């Protein structure tokens, strides 16, 4: 399955980068260019990193807290609604 449509990068290619030592979306991008164009694949790259034991980046944890995380990816923390602020 394709992860990055902009550069035609598959899940297998991303997994090979992870197996070669990449442990962040930026390192994945250096190896295969996934996530360097429109950015819509970065959440899936983060999920693949998490599935392979890499620590989720802070933006992934923030997305999980705000309830914006990918529903297929298991969040590292339970999602909490953002606090309401008075105007």
C-alpha positions in Angstrom: 0.0 0.0 0.0 1.2 3.5 -0.8 2.0 5.8 2.1 3.2 8.8 0.1 1.4 9.4 -3.1 3.5 12.4 -4.0 6.7 10.3 -4.3 5.1 6.8 -4.8 6.6 5.5 -1.5 5.1 2.3 -0.2 4.7 1.0 3.4 7.4 -1.6 2.6 9.9 1.2 1.7 9.1 3.1 4.9 9.6 -0.1 6.9 12.9 -0.7 5.2 14.0 2.8 6.3 12.9 2.0 9.9 14.8 -1.3 9.8 17.8 0.7 8.6 17.7 2.9 11.7 15.3 5.7 10.9 13.4 6.7 14.0 11.6 9.9 13.0 9.6 11.2 10.1 12.5 13.5 9.2 14.9 10.5 8.9 12.3 8.6 6.9 12.1 11.7 4.5 15.9 11.7 4.1 15.9 8.1 3.0 12.9 7.9 0.6 11.4 11.5 0.4 8.1 10.4 2.0 6.5 13.3 3.8 8.5 16.0 2.0 5.8 17.4 -0.4 2.2 17.8 0.8 2.7 16.2 4.2 -0.5 14.2 4.3 1.4 11.0 4.8 3.3 12.1 7.9 0.6 10.7 10.4 0.8 7.3 8.7 4.7 7.5 8.9 4.4 8.3 12.6 2.0 5.4 13.1 4.5 3.0 11.3 7.3 4.3 13.5 5.2 3.7 16.6 4.3 0.1 15.4 8.0 -0.5 15.2 8.9 0.7 18.6 10.0 4.3 17.9 8.8 6.9 20.3 6.0 9.0 18.9 7.0 12.6 18.1 5.4 15.4 20.3 3.0 16.4 17.5 1.6 12.9 17.4 1.0 13.0 21.2 -0.6 16.5 20.8 -2.9 15.2 18.0 -3.9 12.3 20.3 -4.8 14.7 23.1 -6.8 16.9 20.8 -8.7 13.9 19.4 -7.1 14.4 16.0 -5.1 11.2 15.9 -5.5 8.6 13.1 -8.3 6.3 14.4 -6.3 3.3 13.1 -3.3 4.2 15.1 -3.4 3.4 18.8 -2.8 6.7 20.8 -0.1 6.6 23.4 -2.3 8.5 25.8 -6.1 8.8 26.0 -7.5 11.7 24.0 -8.7 14.6 26.1 -10.8 17.5 24.9 -9.0 20.8 24.7 -10.0 23.2 27.6 -12.4 26.0 26.7 -11.1 29.5 27.1 -13.2 32.5 27.9 -13.2 35.3 25.4 
